[in-house]
Amino acid sequence: MSDSLLRFPALLWLKKEAAPCHSWHPLLFSVVAASAMTLMFNEAFFQALQHHIPGQFGLQLSLLALVFLLNLLLVLLFGQGRALKPVVLMLFFAGAAASYFQHSFGVVLDKDMLQNALETDSAEARGLLSLDLIWHLAQWMAFPVLLCVVARIQGQSWRQRLLHSAAATAVVLLSVAALGAAQFSELAPFFRNYRDVKHLALPVSPVIAASSLAAKQLKAAVPQQFEVLARDASRPAAVAGQKPKLLVLVLGETARADHFKLNGYERDTTPLLDQLPVYSFASVSSCGTATAHSVPCMFSVQNRDNYDETVAKNSSNVLDILAATGVDAYWLDNNSGCKGVCDRLPSEFLFEQPDPRCTGGQCLDSVLLDALKQQLSVAQTNTAVDRIIVLHQLGSHGPEYFRRSAAADKHFLPECTDKQIQLCAPEQIINAYDNSIVATDQLLASVIAELGQQTGYDSAMLYLSDHGESLGENGVYLHGLPYWMAPEAQTHIPMIWWMSADEADTELLDKDCLKQQQQQPLSQDYLFHTLLGFFNVSTSLYQSRLDFLAPCRRGDL
């Protein structure tokens, strides 16, 4: 020992305190961190196990062990060297955020939900931010921050780090394999019968979902050749004396069919439409449970069972085909964008424009009506072409349902005015939501009134929502659950049809047939073919069985 250290005992003490034996081995730190995040964030996972497999304590313990091993594997794979503590903090943050949305809204952060979150605008994102969320994150991040501050990690050479990490990773993988092999007969049917439970495992589930989404985004970022579909599409020449067609397609947001009085709801949420000659189709299902999925899907030739987003966004949709055959197509948007559907069409994004009806980047849907009037004025200057105008609503988008209706449309009070809707009384949530449906009723009735004045056209309106919404049933709020586990409230959507010629010329559509069609099971898969049929587009892609108007047509519309 050096003379200097003997002369100054304090230096000897400092050297002793700094010795490696008083610091944490990286593997020990990883095990402690993985154990803590598994215990802290998986209450919902454990409750699901108790519900689905009560009394099977051995299987429950095995599943919890599996979650721990997978969390540990994440730390080992990504937390190398100086990245260890940042990776641990990020995993804890992912677990804390996911647990908040699980407990507060009953939603899970799978790949589709994360994509929907990434594609939302800042105004929608602010609707989910709250002091409760910030407080939740602060509480749950206190321990990992303290752990990272207090724990001192031993330094290792790159050879030591590589050897230890490889050995630990191998042990974890072998443990997972051994666990799976030993209880395969129990684990296989469990995951087959209760697929939703895996989404509750935190933080491993959202991390895997994020990785899957990142891979999908990278694949989509690679330039792909755009495929022009329906090259054989054509339309018959205009007949002398025959009026051109004008269709307004109102694309709803977050509307559920069972909250429309037209469909038997006990509340009078559609007082204006009830007085009009509309056809409400009561058994319509969506393609997805989120806007980012449903909107491009419904305009694509693909159906829900074979939908591929990359293919859909790199090939013609039905609006492209209509435009290519001479139909004037225009998109008016009051939502967060058209999700690629209108990229090749003239369009306006109304939420980007200054208007007294807009706050925080979101506008009441009445701005759509003003924009429609402008487009109809343009249409009157040239009544020699067929037209389709799409109105993309903000509709009933949550959680701030109360912001979707003007004072005149608030028929049901009191409303929930808290973005943390789970804290509101159920009847107040429903009041606010139903008022948003009343606002939609007002918009649709006004659209019909405007179309009724377009004497130079045979006019029609088609309304359908992109998906539904959960309002707290069984503890589930909002939307975006995986389709196979989503409640009907998120997939059962309203669809309404109106046509001016229905009263003026009954030779076009059989009214009795339309009434029968109202009870037939339909889906968003029908939109592509119905639009082609309405505008008399002839193409090999057209399938009359998926045109819900085809059975009732008495000739060309």
C-alpha positions as CSV (number, residue, x, y, z in Angstrom):
1,M,0.0,0.0,0.0
2,S,1.4,3.4,-0.9
3,D,2.8,5.8,1.7
4,S,0.3,8.5,0.7
5,L,-2.7,6.2,1.5
6,L,-1.1,5.3,4.9
7,R,-0.7,9.0,5.7
8,F,-4.3,9.8,4.7
9,P,-6.7,7.1,6.0
10,A,-9.6,9.0,4.3
11,L,-8.1,8.2,0.9
12,L,-7.9,4.6,1.9
13,W,-11.6,4.6,2.9
14,L,-12.6,6.2,-0.4
15,K,-10.7,3.6,-2.3
16,K,-12.4,0.9,-0.3
17,E,-15.8,2.5,-1.0
18,A,-15.1,2.6,-4.7
19,A,-14.2,-1.0,-4.9
20,P,-16.1,-3.1,-7.4
21,C,-17.5,-5.3,-4.6
22,H,-19.8,-2.4,-3.7
23,S,-21.2,-2.0,-7.2
24,W,-23.9,-4.0,-9.0
25,H,-23.1,-6.5,-11.7
26,P,-25.0,-5.7,-14.9
27,L,-26.8,-9.0,-14.8
28,L,-27.9,-8.5,-11.2
29,F,-29.2,-5.1,-12.1
30,S,-31.1,-6.5,-15.1
31,V,-32.7,-9.2,-13.0
32,V,-33.8,-6.8,-10.4
33,A,-35.2,-4.4,-13.0
34,A,-37.0,-7.1,-14.9
35,S,-38.5,-8.5,-11.6
36,A,-39.7,-5.0,-10.6
37,M,-41.4,-4.2,-13.9
38,T,-43.1,-7.6,-14.0
39,L,-44.5,-7.2,-10.5
40,M,-45.4,-3.5,-10.8
41,F,-47.3,-3.5,-14.2
42,N,-49.0,-6.9,-14.5
43,E,-52.0,-6.6,-12.2
44,A,-54.4,-6.7,-15.1
45,F,-52.5,-9.7,-16.6
46,F,-52.7,-11.6,-13.3
47,Q,-56.4,-10.7,-12.9
48,A,-57.0,-12.1,-16.4
49,L,-55.3,-15.3,-15.4
50,Q,-57.5,-15.7,-12.3
51,H,-60.6,-15.1,-14.4
52,H,-59.8,-17.5,-17.2
53,I,-57.9,-20.2,-15.3
54,P,-59.1,-20.0,-11.7
55,G,-57.4,-22.4,-9.3
56,Q,-54.7,-23.4,-11.8
57,F,-51.9,-21.9,-9.7
58,G,-49.1,-23.9,-11.4
59,L,-50.1,-22.6,-14.9
60,Q,-50.6,-19.1,-13.5
61,L,-47.1,-19.1,-12.0
62,S,-45.7,-20.4,-15.3
63,L,-47.3,-17.6,-17.2
64,L,-46.0,-15.0,-14.8
65,A,-42.5,-16.6,-15.0
66,L,-42.8,-16.4,-18.8
67,V,-43.5,-12.7,-18.7
68,F,-40.6,-12.1,-16.3
69,L,-38.2,-14.0,-18.7
70,L,-39.4,-12.1,-21.7
71,N,-38.9,-8.8,-19.9
72,L,-35.5,-9.9,-18.8
73,L,-34.7,-10.8,-22.4
74,L,-35.6,-7.3,-23.5
75,V,-33.2,-5.8,-21.0
76,L,-30.4,-8.2,-22.0
77,L,-30.8,-7.7,-25.7
78,F,-31.0,-3.9,-25.7
79,G,-29.4,-2.9,-22.4
80,Q,-25.7,-3.3,-23.3
81,G,-23.0,-1.2,-21.6
82,R,-24.0,2.4,-21.0
83,A,-27.4,1.7,-22.6
84,L,-28.5,-0.4,-19.7
85,K,-30.0,2.2,-17.5
86,P,-31.7,4.2,-20.4
87,V,-33.2,1.0,-21.7
88,V,-34.5,0.1,-18.3
89,L,-36.0,3.5,-17.9
90,M,-37.7,3.3,-21.3
91,L,-39.1,-0.1,-20.5
92,F,-40.5,1.2,-17.2
93,F,-42.0,4.2,-19.0
94,A,-43.6,1.9,-21.6
95,G,-45.1,-0.2,-18.9
96,A,-46.4,2.8,-16.9
97,A,-48.0,4.4,-20.0
98,A,-49.6,1.1,-21.1
99,S,-50.9,0.3,-17.6
100,Y,-52.5,3.7,-17.5
101,F,-54.5,3.2,-20.7
102,Q,-55.3,-0.4,-19.6
103,H,-56.8,0.6,-16.3
104,S,-58.3,3.9,-17.4
105,F,-59.9,3.0,-20.7
106,G,-59.6,-0.8,-21.0
107,V,-57.6,-0.5,-24.2
108,V,-54.4,-2.4,-25.1
109,L,-51.4,-1.0,-26.9
110,D,-51.1,-3.5,-29.8
111,K,-49.6,-2.7,-33.2
112,D,-52.8,-1.2,-34.7
113,M,-53.4,1.0,-31.6
114,L,-49.9,2.3,-31.8
115,Q,-50.3,3.0,-35.5
116,N,-53.5,4.9,-34.8
117,A,-51.7,6.9,-32.1
118,L,-48.9,7.8,-34.5
119,E,-51.3,8.9,-37.2
120,T,-53.4,11.1,-34.9
121,D,-53.0,14.8,-35.0
122,S,-51.9,17.0,-32.1
123,A,-55.4,18.1,-31.2
124,E,-56.6,14.5,-30.8
125,A,-53.4,13.7,-28.8
126,R,-54.1,16.6,-26.4
127,G,-57.5,15.1,-25.7
128,L,-55.8,12.1,-24.1
129,L,-53.3,14.1,-22.0
130,S,-54.4,14.8,-18.4
131,L,-53.0,15.6,-15.0
132,D,-54.0,12.1,-14.0
133,L,-51.8,10.6,-16.7
134,I,-48.9,12.8,-15.6
135,W,-49.4,11.9,-12.0
136,H,-49.6,8.2,-12.8
137,L,-46.3,8.3,-14.8
138,A,-44.6,10.2,-12.0
139,Q,-45.7,7.7,-9.4
140,W,-44.6,4.6,-11.4
141,M,-41.4,6.1,-12.6
142,A,-40.2,7.0,-9.1
143,F,-38.8,3.6,-8.3
144,P,-36.9,3.0,-11.6
145,V,-35.4,6.5,-11.4
146,L,-34.3,5.9,-7.8
147,L,-32.9,2.5,-8.8
148,C,-30.8,4.0,-11.6
149,V,-29.5,6.8,-9.4
150,V,-28.6,4.6,-6.4
151,A,-27.2,1.5,-8.3
152,R,-23.7,1.8,-9.5
153,I,-23.0,-0.6,-12.4
154,Q,-19.6,-2.4,-12.5
155,G,-17.4,-1.6,-15.5
156,Q,-16.7,-4.5,-17.8
157,S,-14.4,-5.0,-20.8
158,W,-16.2,-5.7,-24.1
159,R,-15.2,-9.3,-23.9
160,Q,-16.6,-9.7,-20.4
161,R,-19.8,-8.0,-21.4
162,L,-20.2,-10.1,-24.5
163,L,-19.5,-13.3,-22.6
164,H,-21.8,-12.6,-19.7
165,S,-24.6,-11.3,-21.9
166,A,-24.4,-14.2,-24.3
167,A,-24.5,-16.7,-21.4
168,A,-27.4,-15.0,-19.7
169,T,-29.4,-14.7,-22.9
170,A,-28.8,-18.4,-23.6
171,V,-30.0,-19.3,-20.1
172,V,-33.2,-17.2,-20.5
173,L,-33.9,-18.7,-24.0
174,L,-33.4,-22.2,-22.6
175,S,-35.6,-21.4,-19.7
176,V,-38.4,-20.2,-22.0
177,A,-38.0,-23.3,-24.2
178,A,-38.0,-25.6,-21.2
179,L,-41.1,-23.9,-19.7
180,G,-42.9,-24.2,-23.1
181,A,-41.9,-27.8,-23.5
182,A,-42.8,-28.8,-20.0
183,Q,-46.3,-27.2,-20.1
184,F,-47.0,-27.2,-23.8
185,S,-50.3,-29.1,-23.4
186,E,-51.6,-26.4,-21.1
187,L,-50.0,-23.3,-22.6
188,A,-51.0,-24.0,-26.2
189,P,-54.8,-24.2,-25.6
190,F,-54.5,-21.2,-23.2
191,F,-53.1,-18.9,-25.8
192,R,-55.4,-20.2,-28.5
193,N,-58.5,-19.7,-26.3
194,Y,-57.5,-16.4,-24.6
195,R,-55.5,-14.5,-27.2
196,D,-56.3,-11.2,-25.6
197,V,-54.4,-12.0,-22.4
198,K,-51.0,-11.7,-24.1
199,H,-51.7,-8.0,-24.8
200,L,-51.9,-7.4,-21.0
201,A,-48.3,-8.6,-20.4
202,L,-46.2,-5.5,-19.6
203,P,-44.0,-4.0,-20.8
204,V,-43.1,-6.8,-23.2
205,S,-46.3,-6.6,-25.2
206,P,-46.2,-2.9,-26.2
207,V,-42.5,-3.3,-27.0
208,I,-43.1,-6.2,-29.3
209,A,-46.0,-4.2,-30.9
210,A,-43.8,-1.2,-31.4
211,S,-41.1,-3.4,-33.0
212,S,-43.6,-4.9,-35.3
213,L,-45.0,-1.5,-36.2
214,A,-41.4,-0.2,-36.8
215,A,-40.7,-3.1,-39.2
216,K,-44.0,-2.3,-41.0
217,Q,-43.1,1.4,-41.3
218,L,-39.6,0.6,-42.6
219,K,-41.1,-1.7,-45.2
220,A,-43.6,0.9,-46.2
221,A,-40.8,3.5,-46.5
222,V,-39.2,1.5,-49.2
223,P,-40.4,3.0,-52.5
224,Q,-42.9,0.7,-54.2
225,Q,-44.3,0.9,-57.7
226,F,-47.8,2.2,-57.6
227,E,-50.2,-0.3,-59.2
228,V,-53.0,1.2,-61.3
229,L,-56.1,-1.0,-61.0
230,A,-59.1,-1.3,-63.2
231,R,-57.3,-0.3,-66.4
232,D,-60.4,-1.7,-68.2
233,A,-62.8,0.6,-66.4
234,S,-65.2,2.5,-68.6
235,R,-68.6,4.2,-68.3
236,P,-71.3,4.6,-71.0
237,A,-71.6,7.8,-72.9
238,A,-74.1,10.3,-71.5
239,V,-77.7,9.9,-72.7
240,A,-79.3,13.1,-74.0
241,G,-81.7,14.5,-71.5
242,Q,-80.3,12.3,-68.6
243,K,-79.2,14.2,-65.6
244,P,-75.6,13.7,-64.3
245,K,-75.2,12.1,-60.9
246,L,-74.0,13.8,-57.7
247,L,-73.1,11.7,-54.7
248,V,-72.1,13.2,-51.3
249,L,-70.4,10.5,-49.3
250,V,-70.3,11.4,-45.6
251,L,-67.6,9.5,-43.8
252,G,-68.5,9.4,-40.1
253,E,-66.2,9.0,-37.2
254,T,-66.7,6.8,-34.1
255,A,-70.4,6.4,-34.5
256,R,-72.0,3.2,-33.3
257,A,-75.2,2.0,-34.9
258,D,-77.1,1.2,-31.7
259,H,-77.1,4.9,-30.7
260,F,-79.2,6.0,-33.7
261,K,-82.9,6.3,-33.2
262,L,-83.3,5.2,-36.8
263,N,-82.0,1.8,-35.7
264,G,-84.3,1.4,-32.7
265,Y,-82.4,3.4,-30.0
266,E,-84.7,4.6,-27.3
267,R,-83.4,8.1,-27.3
268,D,-84.3,10.6,-30.0
269,T,-80.8,11.1,-31.4
270,T,-81.9,11.5,-35.1
271,P,-85.0,13.8,-34.9
272,L,-84.4,15.3,-38.3
273,L,-83.5,12.2,-40.2
274,D,-86.6,10.5,-38.8
275,Q,-88.7,13.0,-40.9
276,L,-86.8,12.3,-44.1
277,P,-87.1,9.5,-46.7
278,V,-83.8,7.8,-45.7
279,Y,-82.9,4.1,-45.5
280,S,-80.9,3.1,-42.5
281,F,-79.1,-0.2,-42.8
282,A,-79.0,-1.8,-39.3
283,S,-76.5,-4.6,-39.7
284,V,-73.3,-3.1,-41.0
285,S,-69.8,-4.0,-39.8
286,S,-66.6,-2.1,-40.1
287,C,-63.3,-3.2,-41.6
288,G,-61.3,-2.2,-38.5
289,T,-61.7,-0.6,-35.1
290,A,-59.5,2.5,-35.9
291,T,-59.6,5.2,-38.5
292,A,-56.1,4.4,-39.8
293,H,-57.2,0.9,-40.7
294,S,-60.9,1.3,-41.6
295,V,-60.7,4.3,-44.0
296,P,-58.1,3.0,-46.5
297,C,-59.7,-0.5,-46.2
298,M,-63.2,0.6,-47.1
299,F,-62.0,2.4,-50.2
300,S,-59.8,-0.5,-51.3
301,V,-60.8,-3.4,-53.5
302,Q,-59.6,-5.7,-50.7
303,N,-62.0,-6.9,-48.1
304,R,-61.5,-7.1,-44.3
305,D,-60.3,-10.7,-44.4
306,N,-57.4,-10.1,-46.9
307,Y,-56.7,-6.4,-46.3
308,D,-53.0,-5.4,-46.6
309,E,-52.2,-1.8,-45.8
310,T,-49.1,-1.7,-48.0
311,V,-51.0,-3.0,-51.0
312,A,-53.9,-0.7,-50.4
313,K,-51.7,2.4,-50.2
314,N,-49.8,1.5,-53.3
315,S,-52.6,0.8,-55.6
316,S,-55.7,2.5,-56.9
317,N,-58.7,3.0,-54.6
318,V,-62.3,3.4,-55.8
319,L,-62.0,7.2,-55.9
320,D,-59.0,6.9,-58.1
321,I,-60.9,4.6,-60.5
322,L,-63.9,6.9,-60.5
323,A,-61.7,9.9,-61.3
324,A,-59.9,8.0,-64.1
325,T,-63.3,7.3,-65.7
326,G,-64.3,11.0,-65.7
327,V,-66.1,11.4,-62.3
328,D,-65.2,14.6,-60.6
329,A,-64.0,13.6,-57.1
330,Y,-63.3,16.0,-54.2
331,W,-62.4,15.4,-50.6
332,L,-63.3,17.7,-47.7
333,D,-61.7,16.7,-44.4
334,N,-62.5,17.8,-40.8
335,N,-60.7,14.9,-39.2
336,S,-57.0,14.1,-39.0
337,G,-56.5,13.4,-42.7
338,C,-57.6,10.9,-45.3
339,K,-55.0,8.2,-44.5
340,G,-53.7,8.3,-48.0
341,V,-57.1,7.8,-49.8
342,C,-57.3,11.3,-51.2
343,D,-53.5,11.7,-52.0
344,R,-54.2,11.8,-55.8
345,L,-57.4,13.9,-55.5
346,P,-58.2,17.6,-55.0
347,S,-58.8,18.1,-51.3
348,E,-59.2,20.6,-48.5
349,F,-58.3,20.1,-44.8
350,L,-60.7,22.3,-43.0
351,F,-59.2,21.9,-39.6
352,E,-56.1,23.7,-40.8
353,Q,-58.0,26.9,-41.6
354,P,-58.9,29.7,-39.2
355,D,-62.6,29.6,-38.2
356,P,-64.4,30.6,-35.0
357,R,-65.9,27.1,-34.8
358,C,-62.4,25.7,-34.4
359,T,-60.5,25.4,-31.1
360,G,-57.2,23.6,-30.6
361,G,-57.0,22.3,-34.2
362,Q,-60.5,20.7,-34.1
363,C,-63.7,22.1,-35.7
364,L,-67.4,21.5,-35.4
365,D,-68.6,19.5,-38.4
366,S,-70.7,22.5,-39.5
367,V,-67.6,23.7,-41.3
368,L,-68.1,20.8,-43.7
369,L,-71.5,22.1,-44.6
370,D,-70.1,25.5,-45.6
371,A,-67.4,23.9,-47.7
372,L,-70.0,21.6,-49.3
373,K,-72.1,24.6,-50.3
374,Q,-69.0,26.1,-52.0
375,Q,-68.4,22.9,-53.9
376,L,-72.1,22.7,-54.9
377,S,-71.8,26.2,-56.3
378,V,-68.9,25.1,-58.4
379,A,-70.9,22.0,-59.5
380,Q,-73.7,24.3,-60.8
381,T,-71.3,25.9,-63.2
382,N,-70.8,22.6,-65.0
383,T,-73.6,20.1,-64.8
384,A,-72.3,18.0,-67.6
385,V,-70.1,15.7,-65.4
386,D,-70.9,13.2,-62.6
387,R,-69.5,14.1,-59.2
388,I,-68.6,12.6,-55.8
389,I,-67.8,14.8,-52.8
390,V,-66.5,13.1,-49.6
391,L,-67.1,14.8,-46.3
392,H,-64.8,13.3,-43.6
393,Q,-66.3,14.1,-40.2
394,L,-64.8,14.6,-36.8
395,G,-68.1,13.1,-35.7
396,S,-68.1,11.5,-32.3
397,H,-64.4,11.3,-31.7
398,G,-63.6,10.8,-28.1
399,P,-62.8,11.1,-25.3
400,E,-64.0,14.7,-25.5
401,Y,-67.4,14.0,-26.9
402,F,-68.9,17.2,-25.5
403,R,-66.7,19.2,-27.9
404,R,-68.4,17.6,-30.9
405,S,-71.8,19.3,-30.5
406,A,-72.9,22.9,-30.5
407,A,-75.1,24.3,-27.8
408,A,-78.2,23.9,-30.0
409,D,-77.5,20.1,-30.3
410,K,-77.1,19.4,-26.6
411,H,-80.4,17.6,-26.1
412,F,-79.1,15.4,-23.2
413,L,-77.7,16.9,-20.0
414,P,-75.6,16.9,-17.9
415,E,-72.6,16.0,-20.1
416,C,-69.3,14.5,-19.1
417,T,-66.8,17.4,-19.7
418,D,-63.7,15.6,-18.4
419,K,-61.3,14.1,-20.9
420,Q,-60.8,11.4,-18.2
421,I,-64.2,9.9,-19.1
422,Q,-63.7,7.0,-16.9
423,L,-64.1,9.4,-13.9
424,C,-67.6,10.5,-15.1
425,A,-70.9,8.9,-14.3
426,P,-71.9,6.5,-17.2
427,E,-75.1,8.5,-17.9
428,Q,-73.0,11.7,-18.4
429,I,-70.7,9.9,-20.8
430,I,-73.7,8.7,-22.8
431,N,-75.3,12.1,-22.8
432,A,-72.2,13.7,-24.3
433,Y,-71.8,11.0,-26.9
434,D,-75.5,11.1,-27.8
435,N,-75.3,14.8,-28.3
436,S,-72.5,14.2,-30.9
437,I,-74.9,11.9,-32.7
438,V,-77.6,14.7,-32.7
439,A,-74.9,16.9,-34.3
440,T,-74.4,14.3,-37.0
441,D,-78.1,14.1,-37.5
442,Q,-78.1,17.9,-38.0
443,L,-75.3,17.7,-40.5
444,L,-76.8,14.9,-42.5
445,A,-80.2,16.6,-42.7
446,S,-78.6,19.8,-43.9
447,V,-76.6,17.9,-46.5
448,I,-79.9,16.3,-47.8
449,A,-81.5,19.8,-47.8
450,E,-78.7,21.2,-50.0
451,L,-78.8,18.2,-52.3
452,G,-82.6,18.6,-52.7
453,Q,-81.9,22.0,-54.3
454,Q,-79.5,20.6,-56.9
455,T,-82.0,20.5,-59.8
456,G,-79.4,19.8,-62.4
457,Y,-78.4,16.5,-60.9
458,D,-79.8,13.2,-59.7
459,S,-78.4,13.5,-56.2
460,A,-77.8,11.0,-53.5
461,M,-76.2,10.8,-50.0
462,L,-74.5,7.9,-48.4
463,Y,-73.3,8.0,-44.8
464,L,-71.3,5.4,-43.0
465,S,-69.0,5.5,-40.0
466,D,-65.4,4.3,-40.0
467,H,-65.8,2.3,-36.7
468,G,-67.8,2.4,-33.5
469,E,-66.9,3.2,-29.9
470,S,-67.0,1.7,-26.4
471,L,-68.6,3.9,-23.7
472,G,-67.5,2.0,-20.6
473,E,-69.3,-1.3,-21.1
474,N,-67.3,-3.9,-19.2
475,G,-64.7,-1.3,-18.3
476,V,-63.8,-0.6,-21.9
477,Y,-63.7,2.9,-23.4
478,L,-62.9,4.4,-26.8
479,H,-61.9,2.1,-29.7
480,G,-59.0,0.4,-31.4
481,L,-59.1,-3.1,-29.8
482,P,-57.9,-5.9,-32.0
483,Y,-60.8,-6.9,-34.3
484,W,-61.1,-10.4,-33.0
485,M,-61.5,-9.3,-29.4
486,A,-63.3,-6.0,-30.0
487,P,-66.9,-5.7,-28.7
488,E,-69.7,-5.2,-31.1
489,A,-69.9,-1.5,-30.0
490,Q,-66.6,-0.9,-31.9
491,T,-67.5,-2.8,-35.1
492,H,-71.3,-2.3,-35.6
493,I,-71.6,1.0,-37.5
494,P,-74.5,3.0,-38.9
495,M,-75.1,3.4,-42.7
496,I,-77.8,5.7,-44.2
497,W,-78.8,6.2,-47.8
498,W,-80.9,8.9,-49.4
499,M,-81.6,9.7,-53.0
500,S,-83.5,12.6,-54.6
501,A,-84.7,10.5,-57.5
502,D,-86.3,8.0,-55.0
503,E,-89.3,10.3,-54.8
504,A,-89.1,11.9,-58.3
505,D,-88.7,8.7,-60.3
506,T,-89.6,5.3,-58.6
507,E,-88.4,3.5,-61.8
508,L,-84.8,3.8,-60.6
509,L,-84.8,1.9,-57.3
510,D,-87.3,-0.5,-55.9
511,K,-88.4,0.9,-52.6
512,D,-89.6,-2.4,-51.2
513,C,-86.3,-4.0,-52.1
514,L,-84.4,-1.2,-50.3
515,K,-86.5,-1.7,-47.2
516,Q,-85.6,-5.4,-47.2
517,Q,-81.9,-4.6,-47.7
518,Q,-82.0,-2.5,-44.5
519,Q,-82.0,-5.8,-42.5
520,Q,-79.4,-7.6,-44.5
521,P,-75.9,-8.1,-43.1
522,L,-73.6,-5.7,-44.9
523,S,-70.0,-4.3,-44.3
524,Q,-67.6,-1.7,-45.5
525,D,-66.5,-4.2,-48.1
526,Y,-69.6,-3.1,-50.1
527,L,-68.5,0.5,-50.5
528,F,-66.0,-0.1,-53.4
529,H,-68.5,-2.0,-55.5
530,T,-71.5,0.1,-54.6
531,L,-69.7,3.3,-55.8
532,L,-68.7,1.6,-59.0
533,G,-72.3,0.5,-59.6
534,F,-73.8,3.9,-58.8
535,F,-71.7,5.6,-61.4
536,N,-72.2,2.7,-63.9
537,V,-68.5,1.8,-64.1
538,S,-67.8,-1.3,-66.0
539,T,-64.7,-3.2,-64.9
540,S,-63.7,-6.8,-64.2
541,L,-63.1,-5.7,-60.5
542,Y,-66.8,-5.0,-60.0
543,Q,-68.7,-7.6,-58.0
544,S,-72.5,-7.1,-58.1
545,R,-72.9,-9.3,-55.0
546,L,-71.0,-6.6,-53.0
547,D,-73.1,-3.7,-54.4
548,F,-75.9,-3.3,-51.9
549,L,-78.0,-1.3,-54.4
550,A,-77.6,-3.9,-57.2
551,P,-80.5,-6.2,-56.0
552,C,-82.9,-3.1,-56.0
553,R,-81.8,-1.5,-59.3
554,R,-84.3,-1.4,-62.1
555,G,-81.8,-0.1,-64.6
556,D,-79.0,2.4,-64.7
557,L,-79.1,4.8,-61.9
